Amino acid sequence: MQKHGALGATFFIARVIQFCSLIAIIGLTANFIAQIVNNNSTPPGIFIGTITVTCIASIYCLITSILFKDDILPFLICAIADTLVLIAVIVVAVIIGRPLSYLQCEKIAAVADKMSSAYAFATKLDHYLGNLGGQVKYGSLIGASKEVCLEAKSIWGLCIALCIMFFITAVCCACLWKQKKNGGGGSVKGDAV
């Protein structure tokens, strides 16, 4: 890793941040899915999509980190793959954030009863499902309580952070590939493009 200098250190630190953010998103999303399934309901497709994308991305981050530490990471392929993961995370962030961007969690607390998160969620979900027949809609779910709103906004915020981090790692991989292609040194003379 030391032979890659500051670019290599930036790449590796960004990978660690990505992995931690992905694990947090998996945990938060799995909590939503578990509570919905425990009420014999079908979770919204966005949660299934989010957990699918984040699980694949976390495995990818882990594998590329190991390959980078062993100095066998194909940087060009990694730059392309990071760009593809970036696109997937942007899609997830946009879909999750669309209704959340206008929602003010503090106002939900002022209107809703002061109940614990799990109880408020289960109570609102039972009432909501009585009217729908088992299908949970994401837009209605996020307004169930202040805690549910904050948890959903946490997922959204982590997705936005992941967009930034995957952009950084894609750029680092492209630069590391160019550096390796030009002989592995810091700066190569006559490399003005």
N, C-alpha and C positions, 0 to 999 in steps of 0.2 A: 504494500500500500504506500510505503514511503516513496517509491520511485515515481508515483503518479502525482506527488506534490499536493498543492492546495486543491486542485480539481478532484483528486482522488479522495481527499479528506472530506470535501464538500459533498461528493457523491455518497460516501459511506454514512455521514451524519444524516443526510436527507433520507437515506434508506431506513435508518433506525427510526427517525421521526415518522416516516410513512408506515412502517410496521406497527408502531405503537398506536397511531391514529386508526389504522385498519382494525386492530384488535378491539379498540374502544368502540368503533362503529358496529362491529360484529356483536359485541356484548349488548349495546343499547338496542339494536334492531332485534336481536334474539329475545330480549326482554319483552318487547312489544308483541312479537309473534307468539311467545309462550303464553302471555296473558290472553291473547285473542283465542288461541287454540284451546286453552283451559276453559273458555266459555263456549266451546263447541261451535266456533265460528270460523270463517275463512278470512285469513289476513289479506290486506290489500296487496295487489301485485307489486307496488313499489317497494314494500318491505322484502318480498321474495327476491326481487331484482337487486336490491341493495345488498342483501346478505350474499347473494350469488357473486356479484361483482367484487365485493370486498374479500370474500374467501379466496377467490382466484387470484386477486391482486396480492393478498398476503402471502400465499404460497410462492407467487412469482418474486416478491420482494425477498423472501427468505432464500430462495434458490440463487438469485442473482447476487445477493450479499455474500453467500458462500463462494460462488465462482469468482467474485471480485477479490475476496481475501486470498484465494488460491492463485490469483493472477491469470485466470483462464477465461475471463468474461469477454465474449465477443461484443465489443463496444457498439459497433454499427447496428447489429441486431437488437441489442439492448436499447439503443436510442429509438429505434422504430417501435419496439414493444412498449417502451415507456410512453411514447406518443399515443399509441392505441389505448393503453390503460388510462391515460389522461383524458381521451375522448369519452371513454366509458364513465369515468368519474364525473366529468362535466355533465353528461346526460343525467346521471343520478342526482347530482347537486341541483340541476335545474328543475327536475320533476319534484324532488322533495321540497325545494325552496319556493316553488311557485305559490302555494297557498300560505306558506309560513312567513313570507316577506311582509305581508299585510297584517299578520296576527300579533297582537300585543298581549303577552302572557300575563302581565300585571293586571290588565283589565279583566281577564278571565277570572283571576282570583277575587277581584272586587265583586263580580257577579255571582260566581259559584260559591257553594258552601265550603267552609274550611274543613276539608277532610284529608286524610292521608292519600297519597298517590295511588296505591293499589286499590284501596276501597273506592275512591272516587272513580277510578278508571272502570272497575268492575260494575259499579252501580250504573254509571252512564252507559256502559256497553250493554248491560242487560236491558235497560230501557230502550236503547237505540235498536238493538237486535229484535226486540219485540215488534217493532214497526217495519223492519226490513226483511226478515226471514233468513238471517244468518250471514249475510255479506256485509263486511265492514268497509265503509268508504273512508279513504284517507283524510279527505278534507273535513269530515265531521269528527273523526277520531282525535285529531290534533287539538280540537277545541274542548276536549272533555274536562280538562282541569289545567291549572297553572303548571303542575308538575309534568303532565304529559306534554304540554306545549314546550316547556323548557327542555325536556328530553329530546323531542323532535328537533328543536332548534340546535341542540348540541350535535346531533347527527349531521344536520345541514352545515354547521360551522366546521366540523371536522372534514366534511366532503370538500368544502371550499379550500381548506388548508391543504388537503391532498392534491387538489388541482395545482396549487402553487408548487408543492414539493415535486410532483411528477414532471412539471415543466422544467424545474431546476435539474432534476436527474437526467431528463432527456437531453438538455443542453450540455450537461457535464459529459454524458456518454459520447455525444457528437464531437466534443472538443477532445476527449481522451482518444477517440478513434483517430481523429486527425493527427494528434500528437504521436500516436503509435505508428501510424502510416508514414509519418515523416521521420521516423528513426528513433522515437522515444525520448528525445531530448526536450528540454524546456522550450526553447525557441530555436527554430531552424533558420539559418541565413537564406535569404532569397525566397522566403515564403510569403511574400506580399501578394495578397489576392484581391 
